[in-house]
């Protein structure tokens, strides 16, 4: 169409380091502040009805094991142990690989606390869709989950949906619910360093 112009797009490499170890949510907050200060990003959040996954207890019952770790707030930086000192076994440690999720002491409840430090947050990130907790379970749990990252190869292992049901005793079903979106209102090109 003559006279119509699409948005201008720029690509930037952003590098940064935290002074100490930081949880995923603390890193997200630092990145958000950097974008606000450096790029003058203005955004707002909107909640709309959309597709979600509902996490419920499977008919076989929950297989989650209660965590035995020290509570940790992922939005506050940890201090590193002194030389020779045993590190504290904090809850909230999460390792993800291709087709694996190992989490120590994470909760399930969506919307209560840091989203990526919960099982619903991790599953939502993996499935690229919000996951709503309908289990009624409370507390912190250790989670080990393995699934086939290549869903086209059934011989490689179960799908993530089957793995959640067989290994955790939980079930993911499609549904509708409130989904939060971040809408970027404006952003500016930063001045050179």
N, C-alpha and C positions, 0 to 999 in steps of 0.2 A: 504494500500500500504506500503510495506516495505521501510524503509529509508525516508519516508516523515513525517514531523513533523509540526503540526499546530502552530499557534502563542501562546506564553505564555500569560496567563491571570492572573491578580492580581486584587483583590478587596480591596478597601480602604474606610474607613469612613473619610470624610473631614468635620470638624466643623469650623465655623467661625461666627463672629459677626461684624456688622457694628456699628460705633460709633453713628450714627443717623439713622432716617428712610431713606430708599433708595428705589427708584423705581426699577422695574424689570430689566430695562436695565442697571442701575448703578450696581446692584447686579451681573448681567452677566459679566460686565467688571471687577469687583473685582474678581470673580471666575476665569476668564480667566487669570488675572495677577497671581493669586495664582498657577494655574496649570503650567504656564510658569516658575515661580520661583521655586516651590517645586518639580515638576516632569520634568522640562526641556522639556516641550511639545513644539514641533515645528510643526506648521501647516500652511496650505495655503488655500485660497479660490479658488474655481473653479465655473464657471457658465456654465451650460449646458442646452440645450433644454429639457424640461420634462413636465409632467402633472401638471397643475395648475387649480385653479378655477378662473373664471372671474366674478367680482362683478359688476353688472350693475343695473340701475334703473328699477324696475318692471313696467309693463304697468299701474298699478294703481297709480304710482307716489311715490316719496319718502315720508316717514312718519317721518323722522328724525327731532328732535327738536334741535334748536340752543342752545349751552351751555351758562350758565351764571356763569362762574367761572373765577378765576384768572389764567393766563397762568403759567405753571411750566415746567422746564426742568428736565426730569426724570433722566438725567445723572449727575445731581448735587444734593448733599444731602440737604434735607430740614432741617431747624432749627425747633426745637420743641417750641411751644409757652410757655411763662412764666406762672407760676401759676396764674389762674384767667383770663388769656388773651384768647380771642376767637381765635381759630385756623383759619388761612386763608383758604378759600374755593378754594383750588387749583384744576385745571383741571388735568386730568390724573389719577384719582383714579379709580381703576378697582377691582371689586370683582367678582370672579367666584365661582359658586357652581356646584353641579351636575345638569346639565340641566338649569343653569341660568348664565347670564352675565349682570352685572350692571357696566356701565362705565360712568364717568362724564368728559365731555370735552375732548373727543378723536377725532382725525382726521381720515380720511379715506385713504389718499394717501399712497400707498406703496412706499417704498424706500426713503421717505422724512422724516427723523427723526427716532426716536427709533421705531423699528419694533413692539415690543410688546405693545407699547403705542398707537397703531393705531387699528382701527376696522379690517383692513385687517390682521394685525399681530395677533390679538386675534382669528379671524376666522381661520387663517392658523394654529395656534397652536391647536385649537380644532379639526380641520379636518385633521391634519397631512399632509398638502399640502399647498404650497404657494398660496396666494390669490392676484390677481392683480386687482387694482382699475380701472374700466372702467366707473365709474359713472359721472365723470366730476364735482362732488361736491367738494367744498372747505369749509374750516372753521372747527370749533370744534362743536361736537354734544354730547348730553346725550343719552345713549343707555340703554334700558332695554329689554332683550331678554329671553324668556322662551321656552324650547323645551323638548321633552321626551328624557331622557338620555338612555333609553332602547328602541332602535329602533324596537325591536321585538314586543313590546306592543303598538299597535296603540291607545288603549284606554287611555294610559298614557299621550298623548298629541302629538303635531305635531313634525315631524322630524326637525332638525336644518335648513334644506333647506326650508321647508314650513314656519317655524317661521321667518326666515330672510325676506321672501317675505311678509307674512301677517303682521308682527309686525313692520318691518322697511321700507317696500316698496322697498326693494332691491331684487336682484335675483343672485343666484350662479349657474353658468353653467360650465361644464367641458371644458377644452381647453388645449392648449400647450403654453409654454412660457419659458422665462429664469428662471432657478432655481439655487440658490446659494448653494453650498455644502462646508462644511469644511472638508478638508482632513488632517488627522494626519500623519505627516511624521515620527516623532519619539517621544518617551517618555522614561524616565528612572525611575527606582524604586527609591523612595526618601530615603534618609538616615533616620535612626530613630530619633525621637524627642530628 
